[in-house]
Each structure stands twice: as C-alpha cells, then as structure tokens.
Amino acid sequence: MNNTQKSLVALLCVLLLFFGFVITRVGVSKPTSAVKVTKIPAGEYDPAVWGQYYPLQYASFKKNAEMAPSPGGYGGSAKVQNSERQPEILANFKGMPFSIDYTEDRGHVFAMEDIRETKRINAKSPGACITCKTPYLEKFYKESGWGYAKTPLTELLAKTPDHGFISCANCHDPATMDLRVINPAFVEAQQRRGIDVSKATRDEMRSYVCAQCHVEYHFEPGTNRVVFPWDKGLKPDQIYAYYADKPAGGFAQDWQHPDSKTAMLKTQHPEFETWSTGVHGKAGVSCADCHMPYTRKDGQKFTSHWMTSPLRTLDDSCSSCHTQGTAWLQERVKTIQDNTWQLQHTAGLTVAKAHEAIKKASEKPDADQAELANARELVRKAQWFWDFVAAENSMGFHNPDQVLNTAGQAIDLANQAIQSAYKAAGLTL
C-alpha cells in the first residue's frame, strides 16, 4: 500500500468516526414531536389534572389568563365596554341587554366568571346560555339531552365548579387525546349541511373544535335548543335569508327596537362562518394553525394552547407560509383592520340614524304605513350586516373581501332606510 492509499484510508476512517459521532448525537438529541398519550378519567374536567400529564401544553394554556389589549389595536382580552369606542352600540341595541353590558371577550379561562358577572344574565336566563362556557356541557347533555337548555341557568351555574371554564375536555377525548366536539348544536348543524363530523380529518377538527362555539346561533322558541342557522349557507345574506324564511312559530327576532319598532336580530361572533369563505379557510389553513401554532420547548414540538392573536406569535403562526418578514405581515394585518374599522364604524352610525329617522316618521299621524314597513325591513337587514362585521372578532382579517362588502351593504341599506322613512313622512332629503 503506497502513501497515497494510506492517506485515503486514514481520511476515510476519520470521516467514518466523525459522521458516526454526528449521527449518534442527532439520535440522542433529536427533538421529540410525538407527545406521550396518558389516559385521563372520563368526566375529569379540571385542567390542572390534565396539566400533570401534559405540562408544556398546560403551561401555555395558563397564559390565557393574561389580559392585555390587542397588538393590532382592536379586540384584545382587557375587560372594557365596547360602547366606549362604539357609541352606536347604545343606539342600535337599545331595548336589549347588549346596550347595558357589552364587554370585550376576556378568553376561555374567564368564561364562567364572565357569565356570572355579566349584566345580560338574570334569574330567568335559560341553561342554554352555558353551552359554550364549560366542558361540563358534556355532563349536562348526557344527563338530560336538550332538556338542559330549559333548565334555569342559575341551577347549572351552581353545579359547575370554579375550574369549569373552557379547557382541555372541551376539545380532547380524555382517553385518546383525539380532537372532539362536545357541542351537539354544531354536530346537528353540520348534519343538516350533509357533513358527518365523526368522519372529519384531523386538519378539519383543528377548526371544528373552535367552530363548535365561535359561531352565530339562536335559541329555538319553546325548547331553547341551540341552533346554528346554516341551512342556506354560511354567508351573511344566506343566514339572513334563513331567518327571513322561518315559518310561523319559528325564530324571527331577538327583540323589538323601541324607537323604530323593528323586529331585530343580534349576531353572535360569526368567526367560523367568516373564516370558512375567506382565503385562509379556502386554502385549508385551520384556526389552530394561526391561533394555536406549533412551537418548541425543551426539544419537544407541541401545539401552543395559548389561544391568542397571531400578531403575538407571528413567527410561529405565519412565517411557515409567508416569508416576507414579520414587519410586512404586521403592516398587512393593520391595513386590513384599519380599513374594516372605518367602514364598520360608519355603518353602525348610519344604522343608528336610520332608527331615529324611522322613529320620527312613525310619529307623523298620516305616515305611510307601507313605506314605514319597508324602512323597517331595510334597517333590520342593515343592522344585521353591520353586526355581522362588528360582532366578528378578527376585525375583517378572516375574510377581508366579504367583510368590506358586507359593511358597504350595511351603509347602503341604512341610507335606503332613512330615505324610505322620509318618504313615509312625506319629506324629502
């Protein structure tokens, strides 16, 4: 063996030793992506118990108790009255509880505390109000089916301990940790749309667990059963058509506005509906991808259980798809939200003017009643469109095109209502 061959053999040995060392080190220190599953007893709803076996997830979940304004300037988790920024709320919801108390949502861990403290609840409130506040919903539904919805809310609150706020068991099977839905209203609504939730993929479930609560709904007259009005579709006009076509005895209004005497509808946080027809929803990006992104700690990859604005977690939430940098991402979100706020606020103020115009027109003894009826239908629809934007918690980001269009329609419909009211009173603008 000549010197060249000896040198090559020596080099090969060194390389083998080096790569062997690297492979061994990688094998030892490779980050764990799989979480060891521990079976939790059925009916265990205390998140602290679950946290004993899933400490990383639980540590991130506890961050939901941190209250702070939104980094984008809209929403957030600080408990403030929305009417301070949107005085139109006081006018448009006059005569119903949202004009008395409409605080910003504080997050899942405050769900039970907030429902106990809100001024919108009283001794006559039905058990249906607890549907999206606690994992104890599973227990209540197993015990009495939809009968729980007619049970006095005070009775169910008394049966729910302090740890009974929205937590692990709302979304996870305690035996397998598989994602699940415990809200029967969501399952029933999907069935009416031809969708079997039990056959959903894991990616679909990463949105369905959120969609069981972050939606528009109403209580069925007589039973208080919770109903998601999706039979005609998920868009604002399709849901409005659902309410407009309800037969006699069906749900037709939340309250009558005392000024315009209009049968009104109150929209409830339609995040899932808005996201579903937006670019992220259509592209298959789930709620959890953005609001509960994958993260790493101590060499382990896991899903963050801090359900928060992606603006707080831009790298984890957005950068896996968007490579333009966090400054660009933040600017885009801010632009969308600022534009949405401008139209939303204008729409709300214009709707308030429409209620006032109809009130004044109706006080005329010779007012045209047919024209007044037309004005009331216009303001009813205008407020529905405005509220579909205002009650949705992304300030337009979940679906910018649809949201700006919806706010624009609200402004147009409200102006039409004002014109119709003037016509009813025999006046001209």
C-alpha positions as CSV (number, residue, x, y, z in Angstrom):
1,M,0.0,0.0,0.0
2,N,1.6,3.3,-1.1
3,N,1.5,6.5,0.8
4,T,-1.5,7.9,-1.2
5,Q,-3.6,4.8,-0.4
6,K,-2.6,5.0,3.3
7,S,-3.7,8.7,3.4
8,L,-7.1,7.9,1.8
9,V,-7.7,5.0,4.2
10,A,-6.8,7.3,7.1
11,L,-9.1,10.1,5.8
12,L,-11.9,7.5,5.4
13,C,-11.5,6.4,9.0
14,V,-11.6,9.9,10.2
15,L,-14.8,10.6,8.2
16,L,-16.5,7.5,9.5
17,L,-15.7,8.4,13.0
18,F,-16.9,12.0,12.5
19,F,-20.2,11.1,10.9
20,G,-20.7,8.3,13.3
21,F,-20.4,10.8,16.2
22,V,-22.8,13.2,14.5
23,I,-25.4,10.5,13.8
24,T,-25.1,9.4,17.4
25,R,-25.5,12.9,18.7
26,V,-28.5,13.6,16.5
27,G,-30.1,10.3,17.5
28,V,-29.7,11.3,21.2
29,S,-30.8,14.9,20.9
30,K,-33.4,14.7,18.2
31,P,-36.4,16.9,19.2
32,T,-39.5,14.8,20.1
33,S,-42.5,15.6,18.1
34,A,-44.8,12.9,19.4
35,V,-46.5,13.6,22.8
36,K,-46.9,10.5,25.0
37,V,-50.6,9.9,25.5
38,T,-51.9,9.5,29.0
39,K,-55.5,8.4,29.6
40,I,-57.5,10.8,31.7
41,P,-60.6,9.5,33.5
42,A,-63.9,10.3,31.7
43,G,-65.7,13.2,33.4
44,E,-62.5,14.8,34.6
45,Y,-62.9,18.5,33.7
46,D,-60.2,20.1,35.9
47,P,-57.4,21.4,33.5
48,A,-54.9,21.2,36.4
49,V,-55.3,17.4,36.4
50,W,-54.7,17.2,32.7
51,G,-51.7,19.5,33.1
52,Q,-50.0,17.0,35.4
53,Y,-49.5,14.8,32.3
54,Y,-49.2,17.5,29.6
55,P,-47.1,20.2,31.3
56,L,-45.9,22.0,28.2
57,Q,-49.5,22.4,26.9
58,Y,-50.8,23.3,30.3
59,A,-48.1,26.0,30.8
60,S,-49.1,27.6,27.5
61,F,-52.8,27.3,28.4
62,K,-52.3,29.3,31.6
63,K,-51.1,32.2,29.5
64,N,-54.8,32.7,28.6
65,A,-55.2,34.4,32.0
66,E,-53.0,37.3,30.9
67,M,-55.2,40.2,30.0
68,A,-53.9,42.8,27.5
69,P,-55.1,45.0,24.6
70,S,-54.7,43.5,21.1
71,P,-51.3,44.3,19.5
72,G,-53.3,45.5,16.5
73,G,-55.4,47.9,18.4
74,Y,-58.7,46.0,18.0
75,G,-60.2,43.4,20.4
76,G,-57.8,42.0,22.9
77,S,-58.6,40.5,26.3
78,A,-58.9,43.5,28.5
79,K,-62.4,43.8,30.0
80,V,-63.6,47.1,28.6
81,Q,-67.1,48.2,27.4
82,N,-67.2,48.1,23.6
83,S,-69.6,51.1,23.6
84,E,-66.8,53.3,24.9
85,R,-65.3,53.1,21.4
86,Q,-68.5,52.4,19.5
87,P,-71.4,54.6,20.9
88,E,-73.6,53.3,18.2
89,I,-74.0,50.1,20.2
90,L,-76.1,52.0,22.7
91,A,-78.5,53.2,20.0
92,N,-78.6,50.1,17.8
93,F,-79.1,47.6,20.7
94,K,-81.5,49.9,22.6
95,G,-84.1,47.9,24.4
96,M,-82.0,44.7,24.8
97,P,-79.2,43.6,27.2
98,F,-76.3,44.3,24.8
99,S,-76.9,48.1,25.3
100,I,-76.4,47.6,29.0
101,D,-73.3,45.4,29.0
102,Y,-71.2,44.6,26.0
103,T,-67.6,44.0,27.3
104,E,-64.7,42.7,25.3
105,D,-64.2,38.9,25.5
106,R,-61.5,38.0,28.0
107,G,-60.8,34.5,26.9
108,H,-61.6,30.9,27.7
109,V,-60.3,30.8,31.3
110,F,-62.7,33.6,32.2
111,A,-65.8,32.1,30.6
112,M,-67.5,31.1,33.8
113,E,-66.5,34.2,35.7
114,D,-67.7,36.5,33.0
115,I,-71.1,34.8,32.6
116,R,-71.7,35.0,36.3
117,E,-70.8,38.7,36.3
118,T,-72.4,40.0,33.1
119,K,-75.5,42.2,33.4
120,R,-77.0,40.5,30.4
121,I,-77.9,37.5,32.6
122,N,-80.8,37.3,35.1
123,A,-82.8,34.8,37.1
124,K,-84.9,34.0,34.0
125,S,-81.9,33.2,31.8
126,P,-82.1,29.6,30.4
127,G,-79.5,26.9,30.8
128,A,-78.8,27.2,27.0
129,C,-76.6,30.2,27.9
130,I,-74.0,27.8,29.4
131,T,-73.5,25.8,26.2
132,C,-70.2,27.4,25.2
133,K,-68.8,28.2,28.6
134,T,-67.8,24.9,30.1
135,P,-66.8,21.3,29.4
136,Y,-69.5,20.3,31.9
137,L,-71.8,20.7,28.9
138,E,-70.9,17.1,28.2
139,K,-72.2,16.0,31.6
140,F,-75.4,18.1,31.4
141,Y,-76.2,16.8,27.9
142,K,-75.6,13.2,28.9
143,E,-77.9,13.6,31.9
144,S,-80.9,15.3,30.2
145,G,-80.2,15.8,26.5
146,W,-81.5,19.1,25.2
147,G,-83.5,19.4,28.4
148,Y,-80.5,21.2,30.0
149,A,-81.3,24.1,27.7
150,K,-84.6,24.8,29.5
151,T,-83.1,24.3,33.0
152,P,-82.6,27.6,34.8
153,L,-79.1,28.9,34.2
154,T,-78.6,29.6,37.9
155,E,-79.1,25.9,38.6
156,L,-76.4,24.8,36.1
157,L,-74.0,27.5,37.3
158,A,-74.4,26.1,40.8
159,K,-73.4,22.7,39.5
160,T,-70.3,24.0,37.8
161,P,-67.1,24.3,40.0
162,D,-64.6,27.1,39.7
163,H,-62.4,25.0,37.4
164,G,-65.3,24.5,35.0
165,F,-64.3,27.2,32.4
166,I,-63.5,26.2,28.8
167,S,-60.5,23.9,28.9
168,C,-59.0,20.6,27.8
169,A,-62.1,18.4,27.8
170,N,-64.0,20.8,25.5
171,C,-61.7,19.8,22.7
172,H,-60.0,16.5,23.6
173,D,-61.1,12.9,24.2
174,P,-59.7,12.2,27.7
175,A,-58.8,8.6,26.7
176,T,-57.0,9.2,23.4
177,M,-56.4,13.0,23.3
178,D,-58.0,13.0,19.8
179,L,-59.8,16.2,19.0
180,R,-63.5,16.1,19.5
181,V,-66.7,18.2,19.6
182,I,-69.0,18.2,22.6
183,N,-71.5,20.8,21.4
184,P,-74.5,19.0,19.9
185,A,-75.6,22.1,18.1
186,F,-72.6,22.0,15.9
187,V,-73.0,18.3,15.1
188,E,-76.6,18.8,14.2
189,A,-75.9,21.9,12.1
190,Q,-73.3,20.0,10.1
191,Q,-75.6,17.1,9.7
192,R,-78.2,19.4,8.1
193,R,-75.4,20.5,5.7
194,G,-74.6,16.9,4.8
195,I,-71.4,16.7,6.9
196,D,-70.7,13.9,9.3
197,V,-68.4,15.3,12.0
198,S,-67.4,11.8,13.1
199,K,-65.6,11.3,9.8
200,A,-63.7,14.6,9.9
201,T,-60.0,14.6,9.3
202,R,-57.6,15.8,11.9
203,D,-57.0,19.0,10.0
204,E,-60.7,19.7,9.8
205,M,-61.0,19.0,13.5
206,R,-58.4,21.7,14.2
207,S,-61.1,24.1,13.1
208,Y,-64.2,22.2,14.2
209,V,-63.2,22.3,17.9
210,C,-63.3,26.1,17.6
211,A,-66.3,26.2,15.4
212,Q,-68.5,24.5,18.0
213,C,-68.6,27.9,19.7
214,H,-67.2,30.7,17.6
215,V,-70.4,31.0,15.5
216,E,-73.8,32.7,15.1
217,Y,-76.6,30.9,16.8
218,H,-80.1,31.3,18.3
219,F,-82.3,29.5,20.8
220,E,-85.3,27.6,19.4
221,P,-88.6,29.0,20.7
222,G,-90.2,26.8,23.3
223,T,-87.2,24.4,23.8
224,N,-84.2,26.8,24.0
225,R,-82.3,24.3,22.0
226,V,-79.2,25.9,20.5
227,V,-79.4,26.2,16.7
228,F,-76.8,27.3,14.2
229,P,-78.6,28.9,11.2
230,W,-76.5,27.4,8.4
231,D,-79.2,25.6,6.4
232,K,-78.9,28.0,3.5
233,G,-75.2,28.7,3.8
234,L,-72.6,30.5,5.9
235,K,-72.6,33.9,4.2
236,P,-74.3,36.9,5.9
237,D,-77.1,37.2,3.2
238,Q,-77.7,33.4,3.3
239,I,-78.1,33.4,7.1
240,Y,-80.3,36.4,6.9
241,A,-82.5,34.5,4.4
242,Y,-82.7,31.6,6.8
243,Y,-84.2,33.9,9.5
244,A,-86.5,35.7,6.9
245,D,-87.9,32.3,5.8
246,K,-88.7,30.9,9.2
247,P,-92.3,29.7,9.4
248,A,-94.8,30.9,12.0
249,G,-93.6,29.9,15.4
250,G,-90.0,29.7,14.3
251,F,-87.3,32.1,15.4
252,A,-87.9,35.5,13.9
253,Q,-86.4,38.2,16.2
254,D,-84.3,38.7,19.3
255,W,-86.2,41.9,20.3
256,Q,-88.1,44.8,19.0
257,H,-86.2,48.1,18.8
258,P,-88.2,50.6,21.0
259,D,-87.6,53.6,18.7
260,S,-88.0,52.2,15.2
261,K,-90.4,49.4,16.3
262,T,-88.4,47.0,14.2
263,A,-88.1,43.2,14.8
264,M,-84.3,42.9,15.2
265,L,-81.7,40.2,15.1
266,K,-78.5,40.1,17.2
267,T,-75.5,38.5,15.5
268,Q,-73.2,36.3,17.7
269,H,-69.4,36.2,16.9
270,P,-69.6,34.5,13.5
271,E,-65.8,33.7,13.2
272,F,-66.2,30.3,11.7
273,E,-68.7,31.5,9.1
274,T,-66.5,34.4,8.1
275,W,-63.2,32.3,8.0
276,S,-64.8,29.5,6.0
277,T,-65.3,31.6,2.9
278,G,-62.0,33.6,3.3
279,V,-58.7,32.9,1.7
280,H,-57.2,31.0,4.6
281,G,-60.3,28.9,5.1
282,K,-60.5,28.0,1.4
283,A,-56.8,27.2,1.4
284,G,-57.2,24.7,4.3
285,V,-55.4,26.8,6.9
286,S,-57.1,25.8,10.2
287,C,-58.0,28.0,13.2
288,A,-55.3,26.3,15.3
289,D,-52.6,26.9,12.6
290,C,-52.8,30.6,13.4
291,H,-54.2,30.9,16.9
292,M,-52.5,27.8,18.4
293,P,-49.4,27.4,16.3
294,Y,-46.8,24.6,16.7
295,T,-43.9,25.6,18.9
296,R,-40.9,24.0,20.6
297,K,-39.6,23.9,24.2
298,D,-37.1,21.6,25.8
299,G,-36.6,19.8,22.5
300,Q,-40.2,18.9,22.1
301,K,-42.6,20.1,19.4
302,F,-46.1,20.8,20.6
303,T,-49.3,22.8,19.9
304,S,-49.4,26.0,21.9
305,H,-52.6,26.2,23.9
306,W,-52.4,30.0,24.3
307,M,-55.3,30.9,22.1
308,T,-54.3,34.4,21.1
309,S,-53.9,36.9,18.3
310,P,-51.4,35.7,15.7
311,L,-49.9,39.2,15.9
312,R,-48.3,38.0,19.2
313,T,-46.9,34.8,17.6
314,L,-46.1,36.0,14.0
315,D,-43.1,33.7,13.5
316,D,-44.8,30.6,14.7
317,S,-48.2,31.4,13.2
318,C,-47.4,33.0,9.9
319,S,-43.8,32.6,8.8
320,S,-44.1,28.9,7.8
321,C,-46.1,30.1,4.8
322,H,-45.3,33.8,4.5
323,T,-41.7,34.7,4.0
324,Q,-41.9,38.4,3.7
325,G,-40.9,39.1,7.3
326,T,-42.9,40.0,10.4
327,A,-42.9,43.7,9.7
328,W,-44.6,43.2,6.4
329,L,-47.1,40.8,8.0
330,Q,-48.0,43.2,10.8
331,E,-48.5,46.0,8.3
332,R,-50.8,43.9,6.2
333,V,-52.9,43.0,9.2
334,K,-53.0,46.5,10.4
335,T,-54.1,47.8,7.0
336,I,-57.0,45.3,6.7
337,Q,-58.2,46.0,10.2
338,D,-58.0,49.8,9.9
339,N,-60.0,49.7,6.7
340,T,-62.6,47.4,8.2
341,W,-62.9,49.6,11.3
342,Q,-63.6,52.7,9.2
343,L,-66.4,51.1,7.3
344,Q,-67.8,49.2,10.3
345,H,-68.0,52.3,12.4
346,T,-69.6,54.3,9.6
347,A,-72.1,51.6,9.1
348,G,-73.0,51.5,12.8
349,L,-73.5,55.2,13.0
350,T,-75.6,55.2,9.8
351,V,-77.8,52.4,11.2
352,A,-78.4,54.4,14.3
353,K,-79.5,57.4,12.2
354,A,-81.9,55.1,10.4
355,H,-83.6,54.0,13.7
356,E,-84.0,57.7,14.6
357,A,-85.4,58.6,11.2
358,I,-88.0,55.8,11.3
359,K,-89.0,56.8,14.9
360,K,-89.6,60.4,13.8
361,A,-91.5,59.3,10.6
362,S,-93.7,56.9,12.6
363,E,-94.8,59.8,14.9
364,K,-96.5,61.5,12.0
365,P,-100.2,60.8,12.2
366,D,-100.5,60.4,8.4
367,A,-97.3,58.5,7.8
368,D,-97.4,55.9,5.0
369,Q,-97.5,52.6,6.9
370,A,-96.4,50.6,3.8
371,E,-93.4,52.8,3.4
372,L,-92.6,52.5,7.1
373,A,-92.7,48.7,6.9
374,N,-90.2,48.9,4.0
375,A,-88.0,51.2,6.1
376,R,-88.1,48.8,9.0
377,E,-87.1,45.8,6.8
378,L,-84.2,47.9,5.4
379,V,-82.9,48.9,8.8
380,R,-83.3,45.3,10.1
381,K,-81.1,44.0,7.3
382,A,-78.7,46.9,7.5
383,Q,-78.1,46.2,11.2
384,W,-77.7,42.5,10.6
385,F,-75.0,43.2,8.0
386,W,-73.3,45.8,10.3
387,D,-73.4,43.5,13.3
388,F,-72.1,40.5,11.3
389,V,-68.9,42.6,10.9
390,A,-68.9,44.2,14.3
391,A,-69.5,41.0,16.3
392,E,-66.9,39.0,14.4
393,N,-63.6,39.1,16.3
394,S,-61.0,39.4,13.6
395,M,-61.8,43.0,12.6
396,G,-62.0,41.8,9.0
397,F,-58.9,39.7,8.7
398,H,-60.6,36.4,8.5
399,N,-62.2,37.4,5.2
400,P,-61.4,41.0,4.1
401,D,-63.3,40.9,0.8
402,Q,-66.5,39.7,2.2
403,V,-66.3,41.9,5.3
404,L,-65.7,45.1,3.5
405,N,-68.5,44.2,1.1
406,T,-70.9,43.4,4.0
407,A,-70.1,46.7,5.8
408,G,-70.6,48.6,2.5
409,Q,-74.0,46.9,2.1
410,A,-74.9,47.9,5.6
411,I,-74.2,51.6,4.9
412,D,-76.2,51.5,1.7
413,L,-79.2,49.7,3.3
414,A,-79.2,52.1,6.2
415,N,-79.3,55.1,3.9
416,Q,-82.1,53.5,1.9
417,A,-84.0,53.0,5.2
418,I,-83.5,56.7,6.0
419,Q,-84.8,57.7,2.5
420,S,-87.8,55.4,3.0
421,A,-88.6,56.9,6.4
422,Y,-88.5,60.4,4.9
423,K,-90.8,59.2,2.1
424,A,-93.2,57.7,4.7
425,A,-93.4,61.1,6.4
426,G,-93.9,62.9,3.1
427,L,-90.5,64.6,3.4
428,T,-87.6,64.9,1.1
429,L,-83.9,64.8,1.9
